[in-house]
Amino acid sequence: MGRRREPVAPPVAPWVRTRLRAAPGAAAALALLVALTACLAGAYPRAVDRYEDAGLRRALRQARPEHTTVRLSAPQPDLGLPPGQRAAALRPAALERQYAKVLGTIGEPLAVDRAQSAYGVAGTVTPAVPDPWLPRPTGLPARVSLTAQSGLAAHARVRTGRLPRAARPVDATTPEVEAAVTAATAESLRIEVGAVIHVPAPGRRPLAVRVTGILVPRDPDGAYWSTVPLLRTPSLVTLPTPGPDPDRYWLGALLLAPEAAPALLGTGTDPARYWHLAPDPRALRAHDLDRLRPAVAALESGPALQRARAVTDQGADVDTDLDEALAAFSRLRSGIAPLVAVAAAGTATVVAVVLLMTGGLAADRRRAELALLRARGASLTGLAGRLLAETAVVAVPAGALGLAVALLAVPAGRVAPAVAAALAATLTACAALPLRAALAHRTVRLTAPREDIASVRPSRRRTVAELTLLVLAAGAVAGLRRRGTTGDQLVALAPVLVGVIAALLLLRLHPLLLRRLSGPAGRLRGAVGHLALARAGRTRASAVLPLLALLTALTTAAFGGSVLAGVAAARDRAAVLAVGADARADASAPLPAAARARARAVPGVRAVTPVAVSHQARPADGQDEVPLLGVEPRGYARLTAHTALGAFPSDRLAAVRSRPLPALASPSVAAAYGTRRPFPVRLADGSAVTVRIVLVRDRTPAVPGADFLVVDRAGLPAPAARPTALLLTGDRVDAGALRHAVGTSATVRVRAEERARYADSPLQSGAEHVYTAAVATGAGFAVLALLLSLVRAAPERAALLARLRTMGLTRAESRRLLILESLPQAVLAAAGGALTGWSAITLLSPGIDLTAIALPTAASPAPTAGLRPDTWSLALPALAVLTAAVGVAALQAWWTGRRGSVTELRAGDGR
């Protein structure tokens, strides 16, 4: 007997492989979406880190090394110590050992640039030297600073002579030492190689310092030379003495060999040991600012100072302004970061909604399949697990690829936040389909209930969730209006929450509007309008996600566009206030007569307004000086209207013979001298004119100050009427040609250059670029949400059009049907988005100040930059939504008409 054959189990096709083979296009589209989302999510935190780090480096460069270097200094050794021990304490070997120990006391994250740091000995007193060959501008002898600093050979190039040396051990009794000077010091003090400078020494002969070399600093702006600028550049010191010609003397540095430092003990310079620790801007990170400032404070008066004293001298002290530079950068960063967080929150919300909508649309497309599986006994957990595995196989590699692209595209910045952001995006994409399917099929049903938007009633859970969001939105708006953008993260979500609340409100109003429109549409001729509204009412309730994405994106885009428009307007206004015109040329003396004609011939110039400025005018024979501006009334009036700086009617300022000159004054001048009676104004040359204030304006283009008098220059004496400034009006004024036209005696300023200077900060420009990219990303994902919702309904619409065409529907009517069907949701989103954006901006504007992101940290003539609704930012996104909806509907109707009806009416197709 043969063996009994065992029954062979039928082969089971793997779920994931089968699904991927069944819908490769959908899998590829999901992979592309997840890769793009992960790339953007991973790039955002690194882009923020990059521009914040660049802003920190720039802030430290602007603060200059003399303020940012940590200067640790200790007095000379105790006078009661033996001379040999005192000299040994100043030798390079001892200072180097202490320097190495001091570096060990520096706590993280403060990084020290060892290449620019130094140590040595310097005299704290700068004695006057008696050598008569040194320059004496007012008869006072020159003074010198003796410094023995380490690393001189590595930081300087010898132009003439050689570096100083100490052939024998040096102590307080050494009669002569060698030194070097920089080229700038040698030129100003007329020092040559071989010159001997005699430094006074109490109780002994002067210390002879022989100059052996003239040096050129390799990096004059580095901390080695700039911590004490006197080392590279001499100073002409002016004494505060009364009189027109105060006393002055030259002060320069003599650079001794480090081994010659003990010689300072025999002079009256009171030598001190020092260790200069230059921070390394390349190693400092903006995200470490909360730890960096305490580390600097610990060095100034904390545990780090005690450790430094333990390894150097108990009398050591630390002096630095690094904490002030970090505090200034922190204030600027804290004013910019919340605005960027608002854009990031809006974009993240839109992206999350799009990812959830992708999963929801996939679950709707496979509703029948999933319902059949549930009816045949599939558990909810097993079904969700299979869908999760199916999605993860596609999404996880795509997310990893997107993260890799982000890390390569933005090489600077932290990796952990980028990985976390990309991981969050990938997990959201993986969980969208399983969660939506589990929610829809938690109960096994024989027939699927109607879930169109006009029939589904909101549940109690939805009502509670909406009320919770309403409370959160109200709290966020109230907090932002009261505290500004410096509050918690909920404040950054205020615009997003306002958009979400508006979206939920419109979703409740949508069915009511459709019911209101269905009655009038039914009375119209033809069935297209009524059918379109009926079709719009039969839209699945899952369309809430596209509407939520559209409305949130439109609100964020309107808010972000208004922010960017407000930044641009603030910079434009600041540039106008700083320059007073599109360009100007100022001189301290009257300009040549031909300067006006040459300036008018410069490309881009439309008009030239000459102004005679007298800064020494004294009204009412008093002691107070007020700038007096002599102008041509007509041309100057046109300029004030063009710049919106104190516009006035020109005829009110025209001079009339035998009468006081009509004058335009600032409020302070008008309050001081009155507007009813004429008063004399004495000019710098001794002449006088009588003026009467007839107009009062807060500002005027010619001068930026708050005090001024403007008169018709035809009524001034001839010497005072000669123009000293030219104010130019025009588009794209050629700054180089203008400087050539007016000559070197005049200072030229162009409004375009001034405005560009405001956007030169890496922190501000970087934040602006990230903000723009975030808004553009949110808008792009919103359009994607609209397209996904329209593509989801494409098969059903195509089948409907095919059936209606067999009943006599024309192609034109087909286009109208699809367009009218898609219009309710698109119009609702566009109108609601524009209205919500305007409302959000109006509600939140009292708590938002754009000055930090618009203008530099230095004092600016512009007032506070506020947030105002921008018409284009409100209208363009709404029009883009309408255009996309209509375009997709028309394209679908055209494509369906080309394919014909036979393909769409095949029996057995589930549409």
C-alpha angles and dihedrals in degrees: 000000000000124000118273110249117236115233111258116225114235113254115263118214113227111254098225096046092046093051093047091050091046094054110020092154094056091047092051091048091050091049091051092048093048093046091051093046094047091047093053092043092050094045096051100070092042091050090051091049091049097054093040091052090048089050091051092051091049092048090053092047091051091048089058125222094269086069103033101044116098105234114201112185135176129191123249116283118282113286090228093065120099113270092244092054092047091051092047091055090061097047119109095246093060094043092049092053090051091046091056091050092047090055088057091058093059108104128216136299093026105096121198123217099223093187091062098035121095145174134204147112127292135177114247091202121063108209124204112248120218098215105129096206092069113095119265110190094188100012098274115126120247121258129217136205116215113214131172106192129175124243098030094143093053095049102042140053119219110237097174131009122351142290118282119262139188108220095183132030109283126218139161092287098054107125099203138026135176127244142173132216133204121252091252091053092046091051096047097042094035093237121165133188109279095029116137122215118195115217114198116246123190115243095005144055116295116275108254112221112194116201109226102170148017113222136202114208113237093212108017093177093051123105093254091067101022101050085078104020091191089074091070104021127041121224130226100217118207117205118220094246123147120252138062094281110046122196117268137181138181121253119193139165127243111205110215127193110267089241090059094061095104089065088074089069088071094054133071093247094104095226121220131193117234142184116199114202112193115200115235107235091194092061098043117096128201093222088061092058094107089057096035096061095052089048090056091045090052089055093050099047112347146070094309090057090052090052091049091051090050092059098038120021135322089234093057119124136188126226125182142137093208090110091057092051090049091047092052091050091047091054092051092046093048089054094051104037097067091054091052089046089057091056092044092050092050093048093046090052093051092046092049091050091050092050091048090046090052090056091044093051091048090051091050091050091053096039095119093047094050093044090053091051091051091048090052092055107273111154120234092238093048092047092049090047093052091049091047092052091046092052096040093055088062102030102046097057090042091051091049090050092049091049091050090052090050092051091050095043094049105033096176126071140052120316100207097064090045091052091047093051094047090046091052091052092048094048091049090053091047094048099044098080098041093047094047092047093047091050093049097044102036087116123048109234131184092210129024113242123231111275102175118140095247096055106036113094120210113258126231091251090055091049091051091048092050092049090050091053089048091055091047092049092049091050093047093049092047091048093049093048092049103038102021122221093322094087130096128297092275088068090057088055093054097101091044093049091049089053092047092050091049090049092052090047092051090048088059091047095046097080091045092053091048091051091049092051097044093071097055091040091055091057093055122100113262130026100252097089095044092045092049092053091046090051091048089052091051091057111127118260087241086080087085089086096057090047091047091050093048096047094045091048093047091050092048092045092049091047093046094044090051090050091052091045090050091050091051092047092049091051092047091050093046091050091050092049092048097047103025093215141025087281138349141192119208129188133180090226132040113290121240116272092244094052093089094054092046091050091049089056093056112113112262097021116125102171139009122208114195117210129189107212120196111182095180098060113135116203119214091005089285131140097251116099120219124183109250115205121200110200143163101254098217098046093041092049090054089050093051090050091049094050096034089231109137101323115200139171109268096218091065091064100045114122119242122199120252090013133095114271112261108238137197111215140182118251093255094052092045090051092049099048104022133232101246106064130046118244133190124253118202115211129214094260092055097258120122139209131193117232137180121203110236101158133040123199132169095224141016129193100235098063130025097211131098095243123069146130120210120197138163105275089213087075095052126092113269096254092050094045096062109111119250096176137040120206112199131202121199148099121275096354111203102240095193094051090047092053090049091049098052096037132225095298092074130066113228124207124180123199093222091055091047091051092048089054090060091058095046097094113103091216095053098037091044092051090048092051093048090047091051092048092049093051092046091049092051091049091048093051090048091056088047089054090053092048092048092052091049094045090050090060095040098098092047092048092048091053091047093052091048092054093045092049090058085056093053105272111154126222092251090052089048091056092047091048095054093042093049091046092055096040100077094061093038094048091046091051094044097046093039092047094051092046093045092048091052091047093048093050092047093048096045102036096090090063099044124084116186095188094099094056096035105046137035122260092255119093111284129199091225122097122239111305108234132189118256132171112268115214096213093047089054098042105038098058091046092050090047091056092050092046093050093048094048093043095051092047092049091046091051092050091050093048093047090051090054094051095053131220102276094074093050095047099055112139116252098027111132106220 
